[in-house]
Amino acid sequence: MINIAICDDDNLFSGQLDTFLHVISKNEWKNIETEIFEDGQELADYVTKGEKYDLIFMDIEMKVEDGLSAAKRIRKIDKNVLIVYVTSHEIYMKQSFDMRPFRFLTKPIDNEILKKCFFEACEEIETNNYYFKFRYQRINWKIPVKDILYFESQKRKVRIITQNGYYIMYEKMNEIEKMITKEKINFLRVHQSFLVNYRHIEGLAYDRIIMDNGQIISISEDRRKIVSEEYCMIGDDLDVN
């Protein structure tokens, strides 16, 4: 079951989007449940109270609380929910990056673009269930990828930093990066010694990133341009119609 929230003060658009999602999910044997909200405040309050969604379609311009503000509150509670911004104005695209959007769609939305976005979201949600598997001291370990903040290389060892502590493994960082890339999981190589989980990046500056646990990691000089581009592409791989 994929739980979806649609948040838009345009009731006609919300109804059309809801109907379209149910039609394409039924045709492709996807099991979904949708809930419609007319304002960002109501949705953010629901999440704060413990409601969980896998995917949110969020308008940006709403009367009581706009989509950017609501997403900021939601991100403090849920780092993994996929947020698709839906708006009539492309000007908000860059402002949305800090809330790590999955996609940014402009109205009116082409049905084929929306369909593509939906199925890519389904694939991403399934990816959230992936485990990173490794062996250390004769023990086989597996960690949910979504819980990994970053990998840190320390000579022959690599530390795997998670939300609840860290693990140690013996492996070259280049090999870990290949494994992650093969599974189409979004990590950024910001430094020769650091491979970070895009979902746990709180902020990006020219020469450093800020993780959602408060950790500041330097971006090596030779990777600053590519990290900035990749960061935008991941939060962007954005389909703008």
C-alpha positions in Angstrom: 0.0 0.0 0.0 1.3 3.4 -1.0 -0.2 6.3 1.1 -0.5 9.5 -0.8 -1.5 13.0 0.3 -2.7 15.6 -2.1 -2.5 19.2 -0.8 -3.9 21.9 -2.9 -6.5 24.6 -2.3 -7.8 24.2 -5.9 -10.5 21.5 -5.3 -11.1 20.9 -9.0 -7.4 20.1 -9.5 -7.1 18.0 -6.4 -10.1 15.9 -7.5 -8.7 15.4 -11.0 -5.3 14.5 -9.7 -6.9 12.0 -7.2 -8.9 10.4 -10.0 -5.9 10.2 -12.3 -3.7 8.5 -9.7 -6.4 5.9 -8.9 -6.9 5.1 -12.6 -3.2 4.7 -13.5 -2.5 2.7 -10.2 -5.4 0.4 -10.9 -4.2 -0.2 -14.5 -0.7 -1.0 -13.3 -1.8 -3.1 -10.2 -0.5 -0.5 -7.7 -2.3 -0.4 -4.4 -2.7 3.2 -3.3 -4.7 5.2 -0.7 -5.1 8.9 -1.1 -6.1 11.7 1.2 -6.9 15.3 0.1 -5.9 18.4 2.1 -6.9 22.0 1.2 -4.0 23.7 3.1 -0.4 23.0 4.1 -1.1 23.7 7.8 -3.7 20.9 8.0 -1.3 18.4 6.3 1.7 19.4 8.4 -0.4 19.1 11.6 -1.5 15.6 10.6 2.1 14.5 10.0 3.2 16.1 13.3 0.5 14.0 15.1 2.0 10.8 13.6 0.3 10.3 10.2 2.6 8.7 7.7 2.6 9.2 3.9 4.9 7.8 1.3 4.2 10.5 -1.3 2.9 14.0 -1.1 1.7 16.2 -4.0 2.0 19.7 -2.6 0.9 23.0 -4.0 3.2 25.9 -3.0 0.8 28.9 -3.0 -1.9 28.3 -0.4 -3.7 30.8 1.9 -3.1 29.6 5.5 0.3 27.9 5.2 2.2 27.7 1.9 3.7 24.5 0.6 7.3 25.5 1.4 6.6 26.2 5.0 4.5 23.1 5.4 7.2 20.9 3.8 9.8 22.4 6.2 7.7 21.3 9.2 7.1 17.9 7.6 10.8 17.3 7.0 11.5 17.7 10.7 9.3 14.7 11.3 9.8 12.6 8.2 13.0 12.6 6.3 11.9 10.0 3.8 8.5 11.0 2.4 8.7 12.0 -1.3 7.4 15.5 -1.9 6.3 16.5 -5.4 5.7 20.2 -5.7 2.9 21.2 -8.1 2.6 24.9 -8.9 1.8 27.4 -11.6 5.1 29.3 -11.1 8.6 27.9 -11.8 10.1 30.8 -9.8 9.7 28.6 -6.6 11.9 25.8 -8.0 15.2 26.9 -6.4 13.4 27.8 -3.1 12.1 24.3 -2.8 15.5 22.6 -3.0 16.2 22.9 0.8 13.1 20.7 1.4 14.6 18.0 -0.9 11.7 17.7 -3.4 11.4 14.5 -5.4 10.0 16.4 -8.4 8.7 19.8 -9.3 5.8 19.9 -11.8 4.2 23.0 -13.2 0.5 23.4 -14.0 -1.2 22.5 -16.3 0.5 19.0 -15.9 0.8 16.8 -18.9 -0.7 13.4 -18.1 2.4 11.5 -19.5 4.7 13.5 -17.3 2.5 12.9 -14.3 2.4 9.2 -15.0 6.1 9.0 -15.3 6.6 10.9 -12.1 4.2 8.6 -10.3 5.9 5.4 -11.4 9.3 6.8 -10.6 8.0 7.7 -7.1 6.8 4.1 -6.7 10.2 2.8 -7.7 11.8 5.2 -5.2 9.5 4.1 -2.4 10.4 0.5 -3.0 14.1 1.5 -3.0 13.5 2.8 0.6 13.2 -0.8 1.7 16.7 -1.7 0.4 19.4 -2.8 2.8 23.1 -2.2 2.7 24.7 -5.5 3.4 28.3 -6.1 4.5 30.5 -8.4 6.6 32.6 -7.4 9.6 34.4 -9.5 12.2 32.7 -12.7 10.9 29.2 -11.2 11.2 26.9 -10.4 8.3 25.2 -7.1 8.8 22.3 -5.4 7.0 21.3 -1.7 7.5 18.3 0.0 5.9 19.7 2.4 3.4 17.3 5.1 4.4 18.9 5.1 7.9 22.5 5.7 6.6 23.6 9.4 6.9 27.0 8.9 5.3 30.0 6.7 4.7 33.4 8.0 6.0 36.7 6.5 4.8 39.4 6.2 7.4 42.5 4.6 5.9 41.6 0.9 5.4 38.3 1.1 7.3 35.0 2.8 6.4 32.6 4.1 9.1 28.9 3.8 8.3 27.2 6.6 10.2 23.5 6.0 10.8 20.8 7.8 12.8 21.4 5.4 15.7 25.2 5.1 15.8 27.9 3.7 13.5 29.3 0.5 12.0 32.7 -0.4 10.7 33.6 -2.3 7.6 36.6 -3.0 5.4 36.1 -1.8 1.9 37.3 0.8 -0.6 35.1 3.8 -0.9 35.0 3.5 -4.7 33.6 0.0 -4.4 30.9 1.2 -2.0 30.0 4.0 -4.4 29.6 1.5 -7.2 27.4 -0.7 -5.1 25.1 2.3 -4.2 25.0 3.6 -7.7 24.1 0.1 -9.1 21.0 0.1 -6.8 20.0 3.6 -8.1 20.2 5.0 -4.5 21.0 8.7 -4.3 24.3 9.3 -2.5 26.7 12.2 -3.2 30.5 11.8 -3.2 31.3 15.2 -1.7 34.9 14.3 -0.8 37.4 11.5 -1.4 36.5 10.3 2.2 32.8 11.0 2.3 29.8 9.6 0.5 26.6 11.1 1.9 22.9 10.3 1.7 21.0 12.9 -0.3 17.9 12.4 1.9 19.8 13.5 5.0 21.3 16.7 3.7 19.8 19.6 5.6 21.7 22.4 3.7 24.2 23.0 0.9 26.8 25.7 0.7 29.6 26.3 -1.8 32.2 24.4 0.3 30.3 22.3 2.8 27.1 20.5 3.4 25.0 20.3 6.6 23.5 16.9 7.6 20.2 16.7 9.4 22.1 15.5 12.5 24.0 18.8 12.6 27.2 17.3 11.2 29.1 19.7 8.8 31.1 17.9 6.0 33.5 19.8 3.7 33.2 19.5 0.0 36.6 19.1 -1.6 37.5 21.9 -4.0 37.7 19.6 -7.0 34.1 18.3 -6.4 32.3 21.6 -5.6 30.8 22.2 -9.0 29.8 18.6 -9.7 28.2 18.2 -6.2 26.2 21.4 -6.8 25.0 20.0 -10.1 24.2 16.6 -8.8 22.4 18.0 -5.8 20.1 19.9 -8.1 19.6 17.0 -10.5 18.6 14.6 -7.7 16.3 17.1 -6.1 15.4 18.1 -9.5 15.6 15.3 -12.0 12.7 17.7 -12.1 10.1 17.4 -14.8 9.1 20.9 -15.7 6.3 21.1 -18.2 
